[in-house]
Amino acid sequence: MAIEIVELHPGDKKRLKDFLDVVDDVYADDPAYVRPLDMEVSDRLDPKKNPFFDHGEAAAWIAYRDGKPVGRISAQIDRSHLERHKDDAGFFGFFDTTNDPAVARTLLEMAAQWVKARGMKRLRGPLSLNINEELGCLVEGFDTPPMIMMPHHRPYQSGLIEEAGLVKLKDFYAWTYDVGAVPARAQKAHDEVLTLPEVKTRMANPDDFHADVRTIMDIFNDAWSDNWGFVPLSERELAKTAEDMKLIMMPELTRLTFIDGEAAAVALALPNINEAIKDLHGKLLPFGAAKLLWRLRVKGAKSGRLIILGIKRKWRHVRRYAGLSAFLYVEMNHAGHLLGLERGELSWTLEDNAAINAGIRLMGGRIYKKYRVYEREV
């Protein structure tokens, strides 16, 4: 039973269908799996629709045994990453396979040879497509569904990656948090910040959301600039992010905080769309869109994901504003409570980001999933 590897080319609807549908077999009896919307995945792979391709290139393949799809992978080069980090790293992503070491090894070798042919010295992943999208292979926490924009894998997937010669580079944490009462220490820090006359906070404005997203991303690009693997969003990525988030965002789950009128800190959470799409099996048409909007707007989500919480570097070590992180956590907890959310995920954080991880523990957060990024030389 030889393995056949076929590249996915733009416009090839049959191969695209196989690339999308292979997850149905990979996760056939996994109750935690939530299939992403086909439209969202295909748009991310489309150079005409995804601004990642302004500064990157990518290829994707499907693995077949006896004509049946049994795995998939992408490989990509991110020039923005290379310009910033100068590490000659190429990436792989969208890595889902049956429990077959030969299939996994063959796909990973295809990705390795593709990045090597473009001058890279190492293969790193999974990232789909870069660090600002889905990141890591799930290595702990298989019994609960993934949150919005977070990946899910079978327990065997990490083992197949390691069998293919890749080794751990970095772990990332996802934290679960029960919305409700906050620790007294955090509430005290929040209340102290609230008394500072120069500190003002507000929700995002849906009527001028593009401007607020720009403010959010300006803070993001500053606050995360020293993080491992960080790549700033481009102008077109910023615009695309604003358009995508506007469809599902809830203003109550945002906080833009200003010091003397200058944008200083931000918190942004999204309702967990995966609650609403689990039974759509990737299909938004013909009735999926109506179901999705009804479930989000009328029924309401019960969980959400805090995807951004950051403070600009110039304010981070000013003693007067030491409580800003706790202030934002408490504000977001209060907003979630008013919206009827029961649980939140705070993700992702680096395993070695001691300050952020300590702050989340202070709020009562618990690590419930771990994701791993692997690497090997090519």
N, C-alpha and C positions, 0 to 999 in steps of 0.2 A: 504494500500500500504506500506508494511514493507520495511525497508531499509536493504539491504544486503551489508556487508563489506567483500571484498575479498582481501587477501594479494597478492601482485605481487611477484612471485618467479622467479629466474633466469631461462631463457630458455622457459618460458611460453609466447609464441608469441601472443596467443589470448588476454591474460590479458594485455600484454604490448601494444598491439594495442588499447585496450580500454583505458588504462592509457593515451596514446598519443592523441587519438581521442576525448576524452571527451571535450576538449577545443572547438571543432567545434560547440557543442551545447551551451556551456557556453557563447561563444563570437559570436554567430551566426549572430547577427545584429549590431555588434560593428565595425564601420569603422576604428577605431584606432588600433584594435588588429592586431598584427603580430605573426603568429604561428611560434615558433622556429623550427628549423630543427629537425625532428624526430631522426636522427642519433646523433645529439649533445645531446639531452635529454637522449636517451637510453644509450649512452656512459657514461654520468655522473652518471647514476644509476648502472653501471656495475663495480663490484669490480675488474674485470680483466683489466679494461681500465682507471679507474679513481684513481689516486694516493691518493685521499682523504681517501680511504679505508685502506691505510697503517697505518693511525692513527685514523680511525673512523669506525663506523658501521652504517648501515641504513636499514630501511624497508619502504615499500610503499604499499598503499592500494587504491582500487577503490571502490566507493560507487555505488550501483545499486538500482533503483526502478523499479519493474516489469521487471527485466532483462535488463534495459537500464542504461548505465553509466551516473551518474549525478554529480560526484565529484571525487576528488583525493587528496591525501596527502602523504607526506613522514614524517618519524621521524628519527632523527639521533643523535648520540653521537660523539663528536669530542674530542678525548683525548688530542690533542695539546691545544685546548681551555681550557680544565679542568686543565691541568698542569700549564698553565699560569695564569688563573684567579681564579681557585679554588672556583667556585660559584655554583657547582652542577647543572648546566643548561644543559638540553637537548633541542633539537631544532625540529621544524617542518618546512616543505617547500613544494614546488610544490602544493600549496593549491589553487585549483580552483573548484568552485561549482556552481550549479544553485542557484537561489535565494530561498533557502529552509533552514530555520533555523535548522530543524531536521537533515538534511544531514550534514551541517557544524558542528553542535554540536557533532554528532556521530563520524565523522572523527577526530575532535580535541580530543575527549575523547580517541579514539583509540591511537593516538599519545602520549597523556599524560600517559596512562597506560603503553605503551611500554617503555618510558623513565623512568618512575617510577620503573618498574621492573628491571631496570639496575642501580638503586641507585640514580637517579636524584631527585632533590627536586623542580624543576621548569621547566616549558615548555616555550620556547621562540621562536618567529618567526614572520613572515616567513623568513627563510634563506634556500636557495636551492643550495648547501648543507651546506656551511658555509659562514662566513663573506666575504671571498674573491670571492664569486660567486654572484648570484642574492640575493638581500636583500630587505626586507620590503614589506608591502602591500601598494599599491597606494591609497592615500587618497585625493589628489588634482592633477588636470591636466589630466583628463580623455579624453579630446578632441583631443589630439595629440598622434601619435604612439610612442611606447617606442624606445629608442636607443639601440644599440648593448649591450647585456649583462645586460639589465635593464628589470624589470618585468612590467606587465600591469595587472590591475584588473578592475572588474566592480565596480561602485560606492557602491553597496550594500555589497561588500565582507568584508570591514572593520566593518560594522555594525553587520554582522553575527559573526565575531570573538569576538566582544564585547559582543554580546548576549550570547556567550558561556562562558563568565566569564573572558576573558583576558582583560588586561588594558594596556594603552600606557606605553611603557618603554622609547622609544627614537624616535625622528623624524629625517629624513635625507632629504637633499635638492638636487634637480637637477636644475641646472641653465642653462638658454638658453642665447646664445651669438651670436650677429650678426657680422660676419667677415667683417672687414673694417677698418675705421679710428680708432685709439686708442686715449684715453684721453691724453692730453698734460703731465699731471703729470706722467703717466705710461711711456710715451715715454722718458721723461727726465731721469727717473730712469734707463731705459734700456740703454740709451746712456752713462750714467755715468759708468755702469758696463762694457760696451763695451770698455771703455778706460783703464780698469785695466789690466796691462800686464800679470799678473799671472792667469787671468781667460780665459779659452779657452772653446769653445763649438763646438759641431759637431752633425751631424745626426748619427743615427745607421747605421752600416755597414752590408748590406745584406749578404755579403760574409763571415762574421764572426758573424752572428746574435746571435748564442748561447752564445758567450762570452759577447756580449753587453747586452743580456737579463740578464745574471748573474750580470753584473754591475748595471743594472736597479734595479734588485731585491735586491741587497745588499743595495742600497740607500733606496729602499722601506722599507726593514726590519728595517733599522735604523730610517728613518724619521717618520714612522708610529708607532713606538714601544710604544709610550705613548697613542695612540688613544684608545678610548673605543672599547673593543671587539677584539682588534688586535690579529691576529694569523699569524706568519711568514710562508712563503712558504717553503715546504720541498725541498730537492734536486730533487726528482722525479716530484714534482709539478712544479718546475722551468723548468725542461726539457720538460714537457708536455706543459707548457705555451709557451715556445719558439717554439715548433712544431706548435701549434695552431695559434699563432700570425703570424708566417712567411708566412702563406697562404694568409693573407689579409693585413698585415701591409704595410704602405707607409713610407719609410725612412724619407721623408720630414717632417712627422708629429712626429718626435722624436727629442729631444735635450738632449744630455749628456754633462754636464758641469763640468769642472775640475778646481780646484784651486791648483796651483803649482804641477800639474800632478796627483793630488788625486781626485777621483770621489767625487763630492760634491752635485750635484743637477741633477734632471732629470724631463723631461716632456715627456709624451707618450700619443698620441691620436691614435684612430683607425677609419678608415672610417666606416660609419654607414651601416653595412651589412644588416640591416633591410630594407633599401630602396630596396635592390636587391632581397630579398627573400619573400616579402609580397605575391606575387601571386604564390609562389611555394607550399603553403599549407603544409609546413613541409617536402616535398618530394624533395630530391636531385637527385633522379634517375627517369626516364632515362636521361632527358635533363637538369635537374636543375643545375648540376655542370657547364655545358657549359654556361648556362645563367648567372650564378653567376659570373664566371670569366670574361665574356664579359662585364657585367654591371660595374664591379669594375675596370677592366683594360682599357677598351675602352671607355665606356660611362662616367665612373667616378661618384663618389658619390658627392652629394650636401651638405652633412652634415657629421659630425664626432663627436666622443665623446672623450673628454680629460679624461682619466681614472687614470692617475698618474701625479701629479706635487708635488715634494717634495724636501726638502733640508735636508741634514744630520744635526744632532743636533749640532755638533761641530761648524758649520758655521752659524747656524740660528740666533744667537744673536750677531754676530760680526758686529759692526757698519759699517765697510768698505763694507760689503756685504749685507747691508739692502735692496738693490734693486734687489736681485736675483729673487724673485718671480715675480716682475713686468717684469724683463728681460725675463724670460721664457714665460710669458703670451704674451708679444709683439712678441717674436720670433715665437711662435705657431700661432699667428694671421697672421703674415706675410706669414708663410708657407701655412696656409689654403687659404689665398688670392691667392697665386701663383697657387695652385691646383684647384682653381675654387670653393672652398667650400663657401657656403652662410651662413651656420649656424653651430654652435657648441654647444654641451652640455658639461658642466663641472659637473661631478657627480662621486660618491656622496660626500656630505660633511655633517658633524654632525651639528645639529641645534645649538649646543652650542660651536662650534669652531669659536669663534669671529674673530680671526686673519685671518683665511683662507676666511671666508665669507666676511670680509671687503675688502680683496684683490680682490675678484671676483667682488664685487660691484664697486671697483675702475676701473676695466676694462670695466664696462658697463653691467655686467651680471645681469640677473633677475631670481628670483626663479619662475619656471613654473610648477614644480611637487614636491610633497611631498610624502615621503614613511614613513611608521610607522612600528616599531617593537613592538610586544606585548609580554606580559608575564603573567603567573599565576602559583601559587604553585600547586604541584601535590600531 
